[in-house]
Amino acid sequence: MVCKDREVYEKASLFLEAGDWIVSQLTGKVVRSNCSLGFKAFWNENSGFPVQFFEKLHPEFKNIVSSKLKGKIGYIGEKAGVLTDEMSSLLGLPKNLPVAVAIIDAHSAVLGVGSSKPHQLTMVMGTSTCHIMLSKKEIHIPGISGVVKNSIIPRLYAYEAGQSAVGDLFGWFAKQVPESLMKEAKEQGISVFDLLEKKASHLEPGQSGLIALDWHNGNRSILSDADLSGMIVGLTLASKPEDIYRAYMEATAFGAKIIISNYEQAGLKINEIFACGGLPQKNDLLMQIYADVLNKEIIVSASDYTPAVGAAILGSVAAGKENGGYDSVEEAVEKMKQPILKTYKPILSHVEKYKKLFQIYQQLHNYFGITKKSWMKDLKSL
């Protein structure tokens, strides 16, 4: 495998993010997105690439920047080029159509939901969750995946954190339910997910006596440890599938609270929270739990395609007003943002119960994620 990796490395002319590669195919030009470079390749607009870091990873990476990462750097909202004649013919689009610099999908969703101001946080919720925060200032925060200026909104810093398993966690559990529950869902003409949500919605916070750690695919933020694993505490012979399902939903909300608290403790005030992706529109109980756990209102976008809307917003800015577009990203967001589906407000009685449950979660988080994290790794190595 090592020899194969080396062969691929040596034969590769360039390493390109998928978005940058698509733009290169559309325009015939290699223009690297500052968003992708900042969050994926440690690039900084003031200091460039961390060449010494790459060299420490491997001596032969010393020249990776000049050899494999070369190319023009474009900023979000700029025009990377125009559609080539070949692509125009292939796609049935006008010749010389402006093409915007690429952006990461979750970051594009921030624009799609209408977030463009400091102190706003967007949760892009699907199989995993990205928590993207906008701010005027740069602060170095432990456990954050990256912070990049001008990567979503000009003049603002974007911070990224995330949870490795959210929808994936629910999907995994739905496959573990007993046959009797699957039969019940079929008889009612609904999915197993809908039945679990229906049953779990009758439970009060803390009623099941269960609490879980949502690390079934490791912990991305704030511990940054892919070798951690999940757990559930409090199981008895009376525990039911819906008890466990609700405990997992609550665990992902507690994981989000760890991330948001980390932002706030570092000095990044959060005034608004947006949510988009596959989960928020499908699961009322989940979003109410998040509002209760976070003790904040959560604004859910009505759009199924917020990343695509964000991409269209950047395309309109790249085209410019002379071509029917907009002069700025902020203006385009204001004009093109999608409507709100629903706003979830905290239920005060639930907030108080979840404060107590979160204290337990936090202790489990710190004990198994920091103090005794070797236990989970020892189990994996047996």
Secondary structure by P-SEA (a helix, b strand, c coil): caaaaaaaaaaccccccaaaaaaaaaccbbbbbaaaaaaccccccccccaaaaaaaacccccccccccccccccccccccccccaaaaaaacccccccccccccaaaaaaaaaccccccbbbbbcccbbbbbbbcccccccccccccccccccccbbbbbbbcccaaaaaaaaaaaccaaaaaaaaaacccaaaaaaaaaaacccccccbbbbcccccccccccccccccccccccccccaaaaaaaaaaaaaaaaaaaaaaaaaacccccbbbbbcccccccaaaaaaaaaaacbbbbbbccccaaaaaaaaaaaaaacccccccccaaaaaaacbbbbcbbbbbcaaaaaaaaaaaaaaaaaaaacccccaaaaaaaaac
